[in-house]
């Protein structure tokens, strides 16, 4: 019996030594369990990867070597197994294989190093885990009883992790990210009966660790576009910092970073737009920076973004045409999609011109490639309903530049139309693609995709 016990202990020592001789499997804690999802404090910085297996376990008594009396570690009892679905810098979200009732916050968790795929030149294609029907979402947020008109994801609460801001016609609501509860953490409503929110944007311009939320809306009483600048206070509630007689929108600059720009609508039927400026913050508050942004064939703030495609030295300009085609403008020459993208029900008749507040075109950079995410919304009655902004479904496409044209990598069909999409944490570190989807009944949800 003594020999058997000694042999078992020596086997355990060998296993520990073998593990330490290789790559130590990262371990951490279960932070939260909600709606079948498990949140771990193991993120990208801990080596977590999408699709990686993990084990939730309970620790028991500590074992000691019978000869040297050195501690060998605690006895571990597996409670549950699962796999990582979504990876953020400081945490990850996974799903369990089986019942999650035995898993609770505070339990230990370890990534399965044996299941971690090693870097390879023959990596699986981006859509290897999808069916022929199209890309499937990693998760779908709770159903929200309103139509989403804008979305922004940033660290609004100064917690070191992102939160989700969604806008309806008059109200902005803040949720945890990824969303797991239809009850908002905070909300703010525009006063009056006439205002209509058209977009949200975010950025920590004042540098206090809490991203400001820029709520752009049409003020029917004053017949002008305005932007309310909000910030979450120490109590977690929104407060208004400023109000600007400008539209504010995010775009991606030539370096692949999120940036903010601003523009005014003016009462001039011949030329209804001011110049487009970078949004600046100084001791005098928020205002237009210098120099103005000038882009070929672009006069409206909601019609453009920039992207580095292929080996070009200069960034290409991606812009919306009047027929909702995407035009890719290079220093020499251009290319244009044959299909329409970026259709939106968020629109405004300004004098004799119909302005469409197109959702942002997210551009992600990973593995040395630029991925362009195009939004396509389907008109309810074909082309007859498109001028009225009536949409019944849509899709998100990931496209890559092949040197001649954008080519499709994957497509995700949506059960409603899309008014906003954003890469999280950001363009240069795309861990997930969040898409705001609104169905024909007026209810919405945020779907999360592996980008």
Long-range contacts (C-beta under 8 A, 24 or more apart in sequence): 5-66, 6-66, 9-63, 9-65, 9-66, 9-72, 12-63, 12-72, 13-65, 13-72, 16-72, 16-73, 19-113, 22-113, 23-113, 24-113, 25-110, 25-111, 25-112, 25-113, 26-110, 26-111, 26-113, 27-108, 27-109, 27-110, 27-111, 28-108, 28-109, 28-110, 29-105, 29-106, 29-107, 29-108, 29-109, 30-56, 30-103, 30-104, 30-105, 30-106, 30-107, 30-108, 30-109, 31-91, 31-105, 32-105, 33-100, 33-103, 33-104, 33-105, 34-180, 34-181, 35-142, 35-180, 36-95, 36-96, 36-100, 37-85, 37-93, 37-94, 37-95, 37-139, 37-178, 37-180, 38-82, 38-93, 38-94, 38-95, 38-96, 38-100, 38-103, 38-109, 39-91, 39-92, 39-93, 40-84, 40-91, 40-92, 40-93, 40-94, 40-109, 41-90, 41-91, 42-91, 42-92, 42-109, 42-111, 43-87, 43-88, 43-89, 43-90, 43-91, 43-92, 44-87, 44-88, 44-89, 44-429, 44-431, 45-89, 45-90, 46-111, 47-111, 47-116, 48-84, 48-87, 48-92, 48-111, 49-84, 49-87, 49-116, 49-117, 50-84, 50-85, 50-86, 50-87, 50-450, 51-83, 51-84, 51-117, 51-129, 52-83, 52-84, 52-111, 52-112, 52-115, 52-116, 53-81, 53-82, 53-83, 53-84, 53-111, 53-112, 53-115, 54-81, 54-82, 54-83, 54-84, 54-94, 54-109, 54-110, 54-111, 54-112, 55-80, 55-81, 55-109, 55-110, 55-112, 56-80, 56-81, 56-82, 56-96, 56-103, 56-107, 56-108, 56-109, 57-107, 57-108, 57-109, 57-110, 58-107, 58-108, 59-108, 76-108, 79-103, 79-107, 84-111, 85-138, 85-139, 86-138, 86-139, 86-178, 86-431, 86-432, 86-448, 86-450, 87-431, 87-432, 88-161, 88-162, 88-424, 88-425, 88-431, 88-432, 89-425, 89-429, 89-431, 90-160, 90-161, 91-161, 93-139, 93-178, 125-409, 126-398, 126-409, 126-410, 126-450, 127-409, 127-410, 129-450, 130-410, 133-413, 134-395, 134-410, 134-411, 134-412, 134-413, 135-396, 135-398, 135-410, 135-411, 135-412, 135-449, 135-450, 136-412, 137-412, 137-435, 137-447, 137-448, 137-449, 138-432, 138-448, 138-449, 138-450, 139-178, 139-447, 139-448, 140-445, 140-446, 140-447, 140-448, 141-175, 141-178, 141-179, 141-180, 141-445, 141-446, 141-447, 141-448, 142-179, 142-180, 142-181, 142-182, 142-445, 143-182, 143-443, 143-444, 143-445, 144-182, 144-443, 144-444, 144-445, 145-182, 145-442, 145-443, 146-171, 146-442, 146-443, 146-444, 147-419, 147-438, 147-442, 147-444, 148-419, 148-420, 148-436, 148-437, 148-438, 148-444, 149-196, 149-197, 149-198, 149-199, 149-346, 149-419, 150-197, 150-198, 150-199, 150-200, 150-215, 150-216, 150-419, 150-420, 151-200, 151-419, 151-420, 151-421, 151-422, 151-434, 151-436, 151-446, 152-200, 152-201, 152-202, 152-213, 152-214, 152-250, 152-422, 153-177, 153-202, 153-422, 153-424, 153-434, 154-202, 154-203, 154-204, 154-211, 154-213, 155-204, 155-209, 155-210, 155-211, 156-202, 156-210, 156-211, 156-213, 156-231, 156-232, 157-185, 157-210, 157-232, 157-236, 158-208, 158-209, 158-210, 158-232, 162-424, 162-425, 164-434, 164-446, 165-200, 165-202, 165-213, 166-200, 166-436, 166-444, 166-446, 167-197, 167-199, 167-200, 167-215, 168-197, 169-196, 169-197, 170-195, 170-196, 170-197, 171-197, 172-197, 172-200, 172-213, 172-215, 172-230, 172-238, 174-232, 174-238, 177-424, 177-434, 178-432, 178-434, 178-446, 178-448, 179-446, 185-236, 186-232, 186-236, 186-237, 186-238, 187-238, 188-215, 188-230, 188-238, 188-240, 190-215, 190-217, 190-228, 192-221, 194-219, 194-220, 194-221, 195-219, 195-220, 196-220, 198-225, 198-247, 198-346, 198-348, 198-357, 199-247, 199-249, 199-302, 199-346, 199-357, 199-420, 200-420, 201-248, 201-249, 201-250, 201-260, 202-250, 203-250, 203-258, 203-260, 203-279, 205-260, 205-279, 205-280, 205-281, 205-286, 206-281, 212-241, 213-238, 214-248, 214-260, 214-279, 216-247, 216-248, 216-249, 218-348, 224-265, 225-264, 225-265, 227-262, 229-286, 242-285, 242-286, 244-286, 244-287, 246-288, 247-301, 247-302, 248-279, 249-301, 249-302, 249-360, 250-360, 251-304, 251-305, 251-306, 251-360, 252-305, 252-306, 252-307, 252-362, 252-363, 252-427, 253-306, 253-315, 254-306, 254-308, 254-314, 254-315, 256-307, 256-308, 256-363, 256-365, 256-427, 256-428, 257-426, 257-427, 257-428, 258-426, 258-427, 261-293, 261-301, 262-288, 262-301, 263-300, 263-301, 265-350, 269-351, 269-352, 272-350, 272-351, 272-353, 273-299, 273-300, 273-301, 276-301, 295-319, 296-329, 297-327, 297-329, 300-355, 302-355, 302-356, 302-357, 302-358, 303-358, 305-360, 305-361, 305-363, 306-363, 307-363, 307-370, 307-372, 308-365, 308-370, 309-370, 309-372, 309-401, 310-370, 310-401, 310-403, 318-361, 318-363, 318-372, 320-356, 320-358, 324-356, 326-361, 326-374, 326-406, 328-401, 328-406, 335-404, 335-405, 335-406, 337-374, 337-406, 339-376, 340-376, 341-374, 341-375, 341-376, 342-374, 342-375, 343-376, 343-377, 343-379, 343-386, 343-391, 343-417, 344-377, 344-389, 344-419, 345-389, 345-390, 345-391, 345-417, 345-419, 346-389, 346-419, 347-389, 354-387, 359-418, 359-419, 359-420, 359-421, 360-420, 360-421, 360-422, 362-421, 362-422, 362-423, 362-427, 362-433, 363-427, 364-423, 364-427, 364-430, 364-433, 364-451, 365-427, 365-428, 365-430, 366-430, 366-451, 369-400, 370-400, 370-401, 371-398, 371-399, 371-400, 371-409, 371-430, 371-451, 372-398, 372-399, 372-400, 372-401, 372-406, 373-397, 373-398, 373-399, 373-421, 373-423, 373-433, 373-451, 374-399, 374-406, 375-418, 375-421, 377-417, 377-418, 378-417, 380-440, 391-416, 391-417, 392-416, 392-417, 392-440, 393-417, 394-418, 394-437, 396-421, 396-433, 396-435, 396-449, 398-451, 412-447, 412-449, 414-447, 415-439, 416-440, 416-444, 423-451
